[in-house]
């Protein structure tokens, strides 16, 4: 939202380039000022999308920190950009699973009744989330995201540990 006067792109903040014709910093193109951090970002976003979609989660908790740390986005802007990444990954995942069948039951893999019945609640939760995101300071949003990521990491680790124990127990019983 700030207007910066410049004579070269070195005078501009991150993610902007200097338009010398008007002497102002503007948002650059997709690959303007492309550096190693953006290359690493692309690779990590690709991996995060794969891992999060395989796990059945959106991936925002992975995308936002990557965009903040590697692309120097402010947290609200990183959050908004992560929504676009999640949308693209969700569309790809839905297309992939559209014709698949449930493993046990004779039913589609995607339960469309569940999708239709929960969608209004997701949309209703988006509005307060938007207002909280623009009204609270960035460090608060960062703290909440970090706390959620920590809690989910611990929960996933403990769940994986329980599943591994159960599988080993089933293997031992099978071998007996």
Buried (B, 14 or more C-beta within 10 A) or exposed (E): EEEEEBEEBEEBEEBBBBBEEEEBBBEBEEEEEEEEEBEEBEEBBEEBBEEBBEEEBBBBBBBBBBBBBBBEBBBBBBBBBBBEBBEEBBEEBEEEEEEEEEEEEEEEEBEEEEEEEEEEEEEEEEEEEEEEBEEBEBEEBBEEBEEEBEEEEEEEEEEEEEEEEEEEEEEEEEEE
